[in-house]
Amino acid sequence: QVQLVESGGGLVQAGDSLRLSCAASGGSFSRYHMGWFRQAPGKEREFVAEITWSKNTYYVDSVKGRFTISRDNTKNTVYLQMNSLKPEDTAVYYCAADPSTRGDYNYWGQGTQVSVSS
């Protein structure tokens, strides 16, 4: 059973930066695709970024050039560096693991709140 714990959220102003962390335990972290998703109030959860086991990365268009996903397999941790934050980035951010590497995100963290004021 994979367990994921996010941290690093908070309240910031537009233009500021935050780095989210997601610590994984209970599985073979280095073999998994890892992703970040977010859910804003009244909206459906959306994909933000993914890093594959081979460290290829993918982003939703709205965060390209501002967010960077990375992983440290020695620490079983995935990161989301968020720069130039905008009010529309306000959401609960979730870390997820895809052990199958087929796009099946079966394991989720509890989420961390990111709030960006204008």
N, C-alpha and C positions, 0 to 999 in steps of 0.2 A: 504494500500500500504506500503510495507516494503522498507525502505531506508537503504543503507549500505554505510559507509564511512571508507575506509582504511587509515592507516597512518603507519609511521615507516620505510618506505623504505629508501634506500640510497646507497652510494658507499662505499664498504669496501674491505679489502684485504682477500685473502684466509686464512681460519682459524679463522676469526673473527666471531662475533655473531651479530644478529639483532633480534629485537622483533617487529613483525607486530601486529597491532591492527585493529579491525573492529567494529565500533560502529553501532548498529542497532536501528532503530526507526520505529514506525508505525505498529507494530504487536506484537504477543505474542511470544517474543524471546525464552523464556524458553521451549516452546513446539516444537521448530524447530530443525531439524538437521542443522548444520552449516559446511561449507566446505571452504577449501582454494584450489585454482587452480592457475596454472601459465602458461604463454605463452612466450616462448623464440622467438627471431627474426627468422622468416622463418619456425617456427614450429607450430603445432597445440596446442591448449590449453590442458593441462593435469591436471589430479587430483593430488593433493599433500596430503591432509589430510582431515579427517572428524571427527567431534565430534557429537554424537547423543544427543537427549534431555536428555537421561539417562547417558550421559558422557562416553559412550563407544567411543573408538578412533580407527581410521584406517589410515594407511599411505601407500603411494607408496613405493616400496622397496628401491628406490634410496635415500630416506631421513630417513628411519628407523634408530633409534639410534642417529640421529642428530637433528631432528626437533620434537617439542612437541606442540600439539594443546591443548588449554584449553579454558574454558569459565567462565565468571562471570555473572551469571544471574541477580545479583543485579545491575550490570552496563550495562546490555544488550550489552556485548562486548565479542568477541571471539579473541583469541590471537594465534599467531604462533611464538614460540620461535625457532630460527634457529641458531644452533651452528655448528662449524667446517665447515663454508661455503666454497664452492668450486666454481670455475669459471663457471662450468656447472649449477649452481643454478641461474645464471643470467637470469632474466625474469621479466615480469610484473606479479605481484601477485594479484589475485582477491579473494575477499571474496564473498561467495554465501550463500543464505538461501534456505532451503527446508522445507516449511511449511507442505507439505504432508507427510513428513518422508518416502517417497517411492522412493527416489532417483531423484526427480524432482526438480532440482535447478532452480527456477523461478525468483529469485531476485539476482542481481549482483551489486557489487560496481564498482567504476570507475577504480580501479587498482592502485597499487603503485609499482614503479620501484625498483628492487633490482639488483645491479650490483656488481659483485665480481671480483676483479682483481687478477691476479696470481703473 
